[in-house]
Amino acid sequence: MPKDFLKDTQDEYDVVVIGSGLAGLTAANTLARQGRSVLLCEQHYKLGGMATWFKRPGGHIFDISLHGFPIGMIKSCKRYWTREIADSIVQLKNIRFDNPMFSLSTTFNRDDFSQLLIQEFNVPEATVKEFFDTARSMNFYDDQGTTTKQLFDKFFPGREDVVRLLMEPITYANGSTLEDPAISYGIVFSNFMSKGVFTFQGGTDRLIKLMHEDLKKSGVDVRINVDVEKINLENGRVQSITANGKTIKCKSIVSNSNLKLTIFDLVGEQHFDKKFIEDAQEVRLNNSSTQVYMAMKPDEQIPEETGDLLFSSAAPAFRTDLLLSRDITSRTYSFYYPQTRPEGRPRSLVVSSTNARFEDWAKLSEDEYKASKADLAETTLDALEKYVPNVRERVDHVEVSTPKTFQRYTKHALGSSFGTKFEGLAVSRAIPEQVPGLYHAGSVGIIMSGWLGAINYGVIVSNDVDSYIMKSSTQSQLADSSK
Ligand SMILES: Cc1cc2nc3c(=O)[nH]c(=O)nc-3n(C[C@H](O)[C@H](O)[C@H](O)COP(=O)(O)OP(=O)(O)OC[C@H]3O[C@@H](n4cnc5c(N)ncnc54)[C@H](O)[C@@H]3O)c2cc1C
């Protein structure tokens, strides 16, 4: 008999959360703390979604998306998770850039960036100040017509080097481009510039373990290996889910599954207005990634001066199409030193990440796919040699992931690393107007993606869900008392 991963579930829950990415986990925890009964269903055998890791023989643990997030994570984790989680967030102090235009190190905050722009790039101090103030004052309700390119043209006309310094890390952090609305750049850039780039000490495995413990404490019914096949409606409202062949009733649903999958597969477009479906069809998915994971032999350490995050590029100029091309010119290296996981034997690991297009990998035959992965590993080792001399002799394990890998493990269409482009946010927020009781929380619209964006979106949506359940129960009590 196959194992029943839904054994002993309740017949009904206040909320079912579909997916255990950071938004799903946070929504589930927040709602359970608010006193709601919550079932969390994750199709994979691990919680965390893109916030994940894998282990390989020799004691190597690779993090997939733990490269850096803004300081806001400390506040969000303290408020919506635990002090232990918040206290484990530490700064990455050595962020490096190395490309044909410039090579520099920075702590990646406003003071340091201002100094660099004024002293190394000769930008007038008043312009730098005005740019930072403009970026910091941006919010979601501002003009969405101005693009990031127009913003840069206004402050730094003709300065491709300045644009590269300001844009390259953000493109890496959330896939945004010069053509995206300036607010999607300004908000994320200012979040980082407030205090720099942070990471989680102990690695993603420790974070997710601590989150799982807190979910259990909050009373969330956590189930892995549970693939939700259908969201069922009654009179247009949420009624239940069907997962692993079982139907479970609920008052409300938070889908942390990909936005498009939620609308078109889990619910079905016949349940939405025509205009809403047109808007949803127009939503563009964000790009995907390739990664090369490299673990050094146990006695081989990388000196910490090498940097924490290194944005390296051989391209003469910054261009989005070059960043996405299979002909790779840009790589972002994350260096994990022994203090990332202070317990156990000291280890140094490197993860090289590059933004990528799904179709470049999906179109390959099995043999071509294998060869392309091998080529990516080889060319990355060649490129890393510049920063880690003799790396080939010193490396113990090398492995590659592609957009197909991300799709396989998270079900994200096109293996999208950062959800959807900007327009996805309005569609995600409009779902409950279409299907009462149904909410979406997860990487959308650039602003709500990344670790911090996903956690914060989970909180926002859980508050909406709580109000919805409260309102519906008041309405049904009033209906009962008038009978
Ligand atoms: C290579 C890479 C590097 C990144 N680097 C960074 C970084 O440095 N900093 C940063 O802040 N962010 C980074 N990110 C982005 C960040 O990891 C994501 O934005 C964030 O983790 C997404 O969280 P989410 O809540 O949207 O859910 P996701 O992580 O997308 O998870 C969704 C979950 O839903 C589950 N699911 C889907 N459908 C179903 C179903 N039908 N039934 C049950 N379960 C389902 C999936 O299995 C998955 O677990 C990176 C991402 C990638 C891929």
The ligand as a Tripos MOL2 file, in Angstrom:
@<TRIPOS>MOLECULE
LIG
   53    58     1     0     0
SMALL
NO_CHARGES

@<TRIPOS>ATOM
      1 C1         18.6820   30.0880   -8.0950 C.3       1 LIG1
      2 C2         17.9080   31.0340   -7.2330 C.ar      1 LIG1
      3 C3         18.5790   31.9800   -6.4990 C.ar      1 LIG1
      4 C4         17.8720   32.8660   -5.6920 C.ar      1 LIG1
      5 N1         18.5570   33.7550   -4.9150 N.ar      1 LIG1
      6 C5         17.8940   34.5450   -4.0520 C.ar      1 LIG1
      7 C6         18.5920   35.4110   -3.1590 C.ar      1 LIG1
      8 O1         19.8020   35.4540   -3.1280 O.2       1 LIG1
      9 N2         17.8740   36.1920   -2.3270 N.ar      1 LIG1
     10 C7         16.5240   36.1660   -2.3100 C.ar      1 LIG1
     11 O2         15.9410   36.8900   -1.5160 O.2       1 LIG1
     12 N3         15.8310   35.3590   -3.1340 N.ar      1 LIG1
     13 C8         16.4760   34.5400   -3.9910 C.ar      1 LIG1
     14 N4         15.7980   33.7110   -4.8330 N.ar      1 LIG1
     15 C9         14.3370   33.8140   -4.9030 C.3       1 LIG1
     16 C10        13.6470   33.2190   -3.6940 C.3       1 LIG1
     17 O3         14.2210   31.9740   -3.3730 O.3       1 LIG1
     18 C11        12.1770   33.0510   -4.0200 C.3       1 LIG1
     19 O4         11.6610   34.2910   -4.4970 O.3       1 LIG1
     20 C12        11.3450   32.6410   -2.8060 C.3       1 LIG1
     21 O5         11.9860   31.6430   -2.0610 O.3       1 LIG1
     22 C13        10.0120   32.1570   -3.3410 C.3       1 LIG1
     23 O6          9.1270   31.8650   -2.3110 O.3       1 LIG1
     24 P1          7.6120   31.5980   -2.6380 P.3       1 LIG1
     25 O7          6.8730   31.7320   -1.3770 O.co2     1 LIG1
     26 O8          7.1790   32.4150   -3.7810 O.co2     1 LIG1
     27 O9          7.4830   30.0730   -3.0280 O.3       1 LIG1
     28 P2          8.3290   29.0200   -3.8450 P.3       1 LIG1
     29 O10         9.6870   28.9410   -3.2960 O.co2     1 LIG1
     30 O11         8.1360   29.2590   -5.2750 O.co2     1 LIG1
     31 O12         7.5820   27.6860   -3.4200 O.3       1 LIG1
     32 C14         6.3160   27.2950   -3.8710 C.3       1 LIG1
     33 C15         6.0330   25.9430   -3.2330 C.3       1 LIG1
     34 O13         4.7430   25.4840   -3.6350 O.3       1 LIG1
     35 C16         4.8230   24.0790   -3.8720 C.3       1 LIG1
     36 N5          3.7140   23.7220   -4.7550 N.ar      1 LIG1
     37 C17         3.4660   24.2210   -5.9900 C.ar      1 LIG1
     38 N6          2.3340   23.6800   -6.4830 N.ar      1 LIG1
     39 C18         1.8590   22.8360   -5.5360 C.ar      1 LIG1
     40 C19         0.7170   21.9830   -5.4610 C.ar      1 LIG1
     41 N7         -0.1660   21.9160   -6.4440 N.pl3     1 LIG1
     42 N8          0.5300   21.2480   -4.3340 N.ar      1 LIG1
     43 C20         1.4050   21.3110   -3.2990 C.ar      1 LIG1
     44 N9          2.5110   22.0950   -3.3350 N.ar      1 LIG1
     45 C21         2.7180   22.8620   -4.4280 C.ar      1 LIG1
     46 C22         6.1850   23.9060   -4.5030 C.3       1 LIG1
     47 O14         6.6360   22.5720   -4.4400 O.3       1 LIG1
     48 C23         7.0170   24.8550   -3.6580 C.3       1 LIG1
     49 O15         7.5320   24.2360   -2.4990 O.3       1 LIG1
     50 C24        16.4620   32.8130   -5.6510 C.ar      1 LIG1
     51 C25        15.7910   31.8310   -6.3780 C.ar      1 LIG1
     52 C26        16.5030   30.9460   -7.1630 C.ar      1 LIG1
     53 C27        15.7740   29.8850   -7.9210 C.3       1 LIG1
@<TRIPOS>BOND
     1     1     2 1
     2     2     3 ar
     3     2    52 ar
     4     3     4 ar
     5     4     5 ar
     6     4    50 ar
     7     5     6 ar
     8     6     7 ar
     9     6    13 1
    10     7     8 2
    11     7     9 ar
    12     9    10 ar
    13    10    11 2
    14    10    12 ar
    15    12    13 ar
    16    13    14 ar
    17    14    15 1
    18    14    50 ar
    19    15    16 1
    20    16    17 1
    21    16    18 1
    22    18    19 1
    23    18    20 1
    24    20    21 1
    25    20    22 1
    26    22    23 1
    27    23    24 1
    28    24    25 2
    29    24    26 1
    30    24    27 1
    31    27    28 1
    32    28    29 2
    33    28    30 1
    34    28    31 1
    35    31    32 1
    36    32    33 1
    37    33    34 1
    38    33    48 1
    39    34    35 1
    40    35    36 1
    41    35    46 1
    42    36    37 ar
    43    36    45 ar
    44    37    38 ar
    45    38    39 ar
    46    39    40 ar
    47    39    45 ar
    48    40    41 1
    49    40    42 ar
    50    42    43 ar
    51    43    44 ar
    52    44    45 ar
    53    46    47 1
    54    46    48 1
    55    48    49 1
    56    50    51 ar
    57    51    52 ar
    58    52    53 1
@<TRIPOS>SUBSTRUCTURE
     1 LIG1         1 GROUP 0 **** ****
